[in-house]
């Protein structure tokens, strides 16, 4: 009992009185679950949080329990996927810059990428502060620092996810002339922007004062917070619904296009990644609910971090796939000496359309003149079927 807070010593004496273990029999005490449950309940009622953590650290050592060291898994995974996603963004922007066709969808994915980089950079100080280490084995000042950095990541997550979806929706507006699809896209885009803004503000001001979000753990500060579980649950459910809607929105239009084999593969891969992002959103929801109830948050925070990083980086990858294809097509054309698509070539391709499709030819002419040179995923040559 050396080094234990006085409140914990009293609890040990009370718990031992109802146990068959001798005070000097450390193995018996460590193996007696009933004794340890009674001890935990007593310490929870009698000790401060810092005293309880000190007691837990000392008992873990005396009972020979394994001590979890800082986990570098999250840092490595975050760095690898961040590099991949940023490479995808650079390829996308390179293709657009070559075609001189940068748009609002490129701006929003650029903003999302900036926030993703901030989250990736924060992985390092969070790791150094004790991410992956048991809560009771972290110096008290590092606990506050870890929870402060965690609060920043939580605040960055909603706008990042919303901007990725908005970028994809803006791309749909560039690619598809269908009035019905454009109205649906604008509606979903507006709802997504409102959703992202509202939950960003809620996360920033979730506690009053704001510092209470990372200082409340020690029980020594006064403040009040909103229902975090309800907020996280509602945000995650809407996020999953929006994932499904954004992925499925252009599906009926794409299925009616006569795509070449390589483009069919590209569409398939894009939708597979989109579905994977939705699955990651679901996994993040389930692990976040468990994290909020955790008695060891700095250890149990790792799965939440991993699913969040993968969801963001794969979402960026999915949004960049059409632009990546355009960049690679430009490189292939440059190597093989083929010229880029011109307005004349579009006119020639339009002349091959059936005369009964005049209204469709006019709409595809408009989209080809505005998008053809940018090398977007769906080009005029793919649209030789009728879309009504």
C-alpha positions in Angstrom: 0.0 0.0 0.0 3.0 2.2 -0.2 2.4 5.4 -2.1 -1.4 5.0 -2.2 -3.5 8.0 -1.5 -5.1 7.9 2.0 -8.6 7.5 0.5 -7.4 4.4 -1.4 -5.8 2.9 1.7 -9.1 3.2 3.6 -10.9 1.5 0.7 -8.3 -1.3 0.7 -8.8 -2.0 4.4 -12.6 -2.1 3.9 -12.4 -4.4 0.9 -9.9 -6.7 2.6 -12.2 -7.1 5.6 -14.8 -8.8 3.4 -12.2 -10.9 1.5 -10.3 -14.1 2.3 -7.1 -12.6 1.1 -4.4 -11.6 3.5 -3.1 -8.0 3.3 0.4 -9.3 2.4 -0.9 -11.8 -0.3 -0.5 -9.7 -3.4 -1.4 -12.5 -5.8 -4.6 -13.2 -4.0 -5.6 -9.6 -4.0 -4.9 -9.1 -7.7 -6.9 -12.3 -8.6 -9.9 -11.5 -6.4 -12.5 -9.9 -8.8 -15.1 -9.3 -6.1 -12.5 -7.5 -3.9 -11.4 -5.4 -6.9 -14.9 -4.5 -7.8 -15.7 -3.4 -4.3 -12.4 -1.5 -4.2 -13.1 0.3 -7.5 -16.6 1.4 -6.3 -15.2 2.7 -3.0 -12.4 4.6 -4.7 -14.9 6.1 -7.1 -16.9 7.5 -4.2 -14.1 8.5 -1.8 -11.3 9.7 -4.0 -10.7 12.5 -6.5 -10.2 11.6 -10.1 -6.4 12.2 -9.8 -6.2 10.1 -6.7 -8.2 7.3 -8.4 -5.8 7.4 -11.4 -2.7 7.3 -9.2 -4.2 4.3 -7.4 -4.9 2.5 -10.7 -1.4 3.1 -11.9 0.2 1.7 -8.7 -2.1 -1.4 -8.6 -1.4 -2.1 -12.3 2.3 -2.1 -11.5 2.0 -4.2 -8.3 -0.2 -6.8 -10.1 2.2 -7.1 -13.0 -0.3 -6.0 -15.6 1.0 -5.2 -19.0 1.6 -1.5 -19.6 0.6 -0.1 -23.0 3.3 2.1 -24.5 2.4 5.0 -26.9 1.0 3.5 -30.1 2.6 4.6 -33.4 0.0 2.7 -35.5 -2.2 5.7 -35.9 0.7 8.0 -36.8 2.0 5.6 -39.5 -1.4 4.9 -40.9 -2.4 8.6 -40.9 0.9 9.6 -42.7 0.7 6.9 -45.4 -2.9 7.6 -46.3 -2.5 11.4 -46.1 0.4 11.2 -48.6 -1.7 9.0 -50.9 -4.7 11.3 -50.8 -2.6 14.5 -51.3 -0.9 12.9 -54.3 -4.3 12.2 -55.7 -5.3 15.9 -55.2 -2.1 17.1 -56.9 -2.7 14.8 -59.9 -6.3 16.1 -60.1 -5.3 19.7 -59.9 -2.4 19.1 -62.4 -4.9 17.8 -65.0 -7.2 20.7 -64.5 -4.5 23.3 -64.6 -3.2 21.9 -67.9 -6.7 22.2 -69.3 -7.2 25.6 -67.7 -10.5 24.3 -66.3 -10.3 24.8 -62.5 -13.7 25.0 -60.9 -15.4 25.3 -57.6 -15.2 21.5 -57.1 -11.4 21.9 -57.2 -11.4 24.7 -54.7 -13.6 22.7 -52.2 -11.4 19.6 -52.5 -8.4 21.9 -52.0 -9.9 23.2 -48.8 -10.8 19.7 -47.6 -7.2 18.6 -48.3 -5.9 21.5 -46.2 -8.1 20.4 -43.3 -7.0 16.8 -43.8 -3.3 17.9 -43.7 -4.0 19.7 -40.4 -5.6 16.5 -38.9 -2.6 14.4 -40.2 -0.1 16.9 -38.6 -1.9 16.8 -35.3 -1.4 13.0 -35.2 2.2 13.6 -34.1 1.7 15.8 -31.0 -1.3 13.6 -30.0 1.0 10.6 -30.2 3.8 12.4 -28.2 1.3 13.4 -25.5 0.3 9.8 -24.9 -2.1 8.5 -27.4 -2.3 4.7 -27.0 -1.0 4.9 -23.4 -3.3 3.9 -20.5 -5.1 7.0 -19.2 -3.7 6.5 -15.7 -0.1 6.2 -16.9 -0.1 9.7 -18.5 1.1 12.7 -16.6 -1.8 14.9 -15.7 -0.7 17.8 -17.8 -0.4 15.5 -20.8 -4.0 14.3 -20.3 -5.2 17.9 -20.7 -3.0 18.4 -23.7 -4.2 15.2 -25.4 -7.8 16.0 -24.9 -7.2 19.6 -26.2 -5.7 18.3 -29.4 -8.5 15.7 -29.7 -11.0 18.6 -29.4 -9.2 20.3 -32.4 -9.5 17.1 -34.5 -13.1 16.8 -33.6 -13.7 20.4 -34.7 -12.0 19.8 -38.0 -13.8 16.6 -38.9 -17.3 17.9 -39.8 -16.1 20.6 -42.3 -13.6 18.2 -43.9 -16.2 15.5 -44.5 -18.8 18.1 -45.7 -16.3 19.7 -48.2 -15.5 16.3 -49.7 -19.2 15.7 -50.4 -19.7 19.2 -51.7 -16.7 18.8 -54.1 -18.3 15.7 -55.6 -21.7 17.4 -55.9 -20.1 20.4 -57.7 -18.4 18.0 -60.0 -21.8 16.5 -60.9 -23.0 19.9 -61.8 -20.1 20.3 -64.2 -20.6 16.9 -65.8 -24.3 16.3 -66.2 -26.7 18.6 -68.1 -29.9 16.8 -67.0 -32.2 19.3 -65.4 -33.7 16.8 -63.0 -30.3 15.6 -61.8 -29.0 19.2 -61.5 -32.0 20.2 -59.3 -31.5 17.1 -57.1 -27.7 17.8 -56.9 -28.2 21.5 -55.9 -30.7 20.4 -53.2 -28.4 17.9 -51.7 -25.5 20.3 -52.0 -27.4 23.0 -50.0 -28.4 20.5 -47.3 -24.8 19.2 -47.1 -23.4 22.7 -46.7 -25.9 23.6 -43.9 -25.2 20.2 -42.2 -21.5 20.8 -42.3 -21.7 24.4 -41.0 -24.2 23.6 -38.2 -22.2 20.7 -36.8 -18.9 22.6 -37.1 -20.4 25.3 -34.9 -21.9 22.9 -32.5 -18.6 21.1 -32.0 -16.7 24.4 -31.5 -19.2 25.6 -28.8 -20.2 22.2 -27.4 -19.1 23.2 -23.9 -19.4 26.4 -21.9 -16.7 27.6 -21.3 -15.1 26.0 -24.4 -12.0 24.9 -22.3 -14.3 22.7 -20.3 -14.2 20.2 -23.2 -10.6 19.3 -22.4 -10.5 20.2 -18.7 -13.5 18.5 -17.3 -11.7 15.1 -16.9 -10.2 16.1 -13.5 -13.4 17.1 -11.8 -11.7 20.3 -10.7 -13.3 22.7 -13.2 -16.8 24.0 -13.6 -18.7 24.1 -16.8 -21.5 22.4 -18.8 -21.5 20.6 -22.1 -24.2 19.5 -24.5 -25.2 15.9 -24.9 -22.1 14.7 -26.9 -23.5 11.2 -27.5 -26.7 12.7 -29.1 -24.6 15.1 -31.2 -22.2 12.4 -32.5 -25.0 10.0 -33.2 -27.1 12.5 -35.2 -24.1 13.7 -37.2 -22.9 10.2 -38.0 -26.4 9.1 -39.1 -26.8 12.1 -41.4 -23.3 11.5 -42.7 -24.1 7.9 -43.6 -27.3 8.9 -45.3 -25.6 11.6 -47.3 -22.8 9.2 -48.3 -25.4 6.9 -49.8 -27.3 9.7 -51.6 -24.1 11.4 -53.0 -22.8 8.0 -54.3 -26.2 7.0 -55.8 -27.2 10.3 -57.2 -25.6 10.0 -60.7 -25.9 6.2 -60.9 -29.0 6.0 -63.1 -27.5 8.5 -65.6 -24.1 6.7 -65.7 -25.8 3.3 -66.2 -27.5 4.6 -69.4 -24.2 5.8 -70.9 -22.3 3.7 -73.4 -19.0 3.6 -71.6 -15.8 2.0 -72.9 -14.4 -0.9 -70.9 -11.7 1.2 -69.2 -14.3 3.8 -68.2 -16.6 1.1 -66.8 -13.8 -0.1 -64.6 -13.1 3.5 -63.5 -16.8 4.0 -62.6 -16.9 0.7 -60.8 -13.7 1.4 -58.7 -15.0 4.9 -57.9 -18.3 3.5 -56.5 -16.5 0.7 -54.6 -14.4 3.3 -52.8 -17.5 5.3 -52.2 -19.2 2.3 -50.6 -16.1 1.6 -48.5 -16.2 5.2 -47.2 -19.8 4.6 -46.1 -18.7 1.5 -44.3 -15.9 3.4 -42.6 -18.5 6.0 -41.5 -20.5 3.2 -39.9 -17.5 1.8 -38.1 -16.5 5.2 -36.9 -20.1 5.6 -35.4 -19.9 2.3 -33.5 -16.4 2.9 -32.1 -17.2 6.5 -31.2 -20.2 5.4 -29.1 -17.9 3.0 -27.2 -15.3 5.7 -26.8 -17.7 8.1 -25.0 -18.3 5.4 -22.4 -14.6 4.5 -22.0 -12.7 4.6 -18.7 -9.5 4.6 -20.7 -10.0 7.2 -23.4 -6.4 7.8 -24.4 -6.1 4.1 -25.2 -9.6 3.6 -26.7 -9.2 6.8 -28.9 -7.1 4.9 -31.4 -9.9 3.1 -33.3 -11.8 6.3 -33.6 -8.7 8.1 -35.0 -8.1 5.3 -37.5 -11.6 5.1 -38.9 -11.8 8.9 -39.1 -8.5 9.2 -41.0 -9.4 6.4 -43.4 -12.8 7.9 -44.1 -11.4 11.3 -44.9 -8.5 10.2 -47.0 -10.4 7.6 -49.0 -13.2 10.2 -49.5 -10.7 12.6 -51.0 -9.4 9.7 -53.2 -12.9 9.0 -54.4 -13.6 12.6 -55.2 -10.3 12.9 -57.2 -10.6 9.8 -59.4 -12.2 11.6 -62.4 -9.5 14.3 -62.3 -6.7 11.7 -61.9 -7.9 9.9 -65.0 -7.9 13.2 -66.9 -4.3 13.8 -65.8 -3.1 10.4 -66.9 -4.9 10.8 -70.2 -3.0 14.0 -70.9 0.3 12.3 -70.0 -0.5 9.4 -72.4 -1.5 11.9 -75.2 1.7 13.8 -74.6 3.9 10.6 -74.8 2.1 9.2 -77.8 1.8 12.5 -79.6 -2.0 12.5 -79.8 -3.6 15.9 -79.7 -6.1 16.9 -77.1 -9.8 17.0 -77.9 -10.8 20.1 -79.7 -14.1 21.8 -80.4 -13.9 20.5 -84.0 -13.6 16.9 -82.9 -16.7 17.4 -80.8 -18.6 18.8 -83.7 -17.5 15.8 -85.8 -18.6 13.4 -83.1 -21.9 15.1 -82.8 -22.5 14.7 -86.5 -22.5 11.0 -86.0 -25.5 11.1 -83.6 -28.9 10.1 -84.9 -31.0 13.1 -86.2 -33.8 12.1 -83.8 -31.6 13.0 -80.9 -31.3 16.7 -81.7 -32.2 18.0 -78.3 -29.7 15.7 -76.7 -27.0 16.7 -79.2 -27.5 20.4 -78.2 -27.1 19.6 -74.5 -24.0 17.4 -75.0 -22.5 20.2 -77.2 -22.8 22.6 -74.3 -21.2 20.2 -71.8 -18.4 19.2 -74.3 -17.5 22.9 -74.9 -17.3 23.6 -71.2 -15.8 20.4 -70.0 -14.3 18.4 -72.9 -10.8 20.0 -72.7 -10.6 19.5 -69.0 -10.7 15.8 -69.5 -13.5 15.1 -67.0 -14.5 11.5 -66.4 -17.5 11.4 -68.8 -16.7 12.8 -72.3 -18.9 13.4 -75.3 -17.6 10.3 -77.1 -19.2 8.2 -74.3 -22.6 9.8 -74.8 -23.8 8.2 -78.0 -26.9 6.8 -76.4 -30.0 8.8 -75.9 -30.8 10.1 -72.4 -34.3 11.2 -71.8 
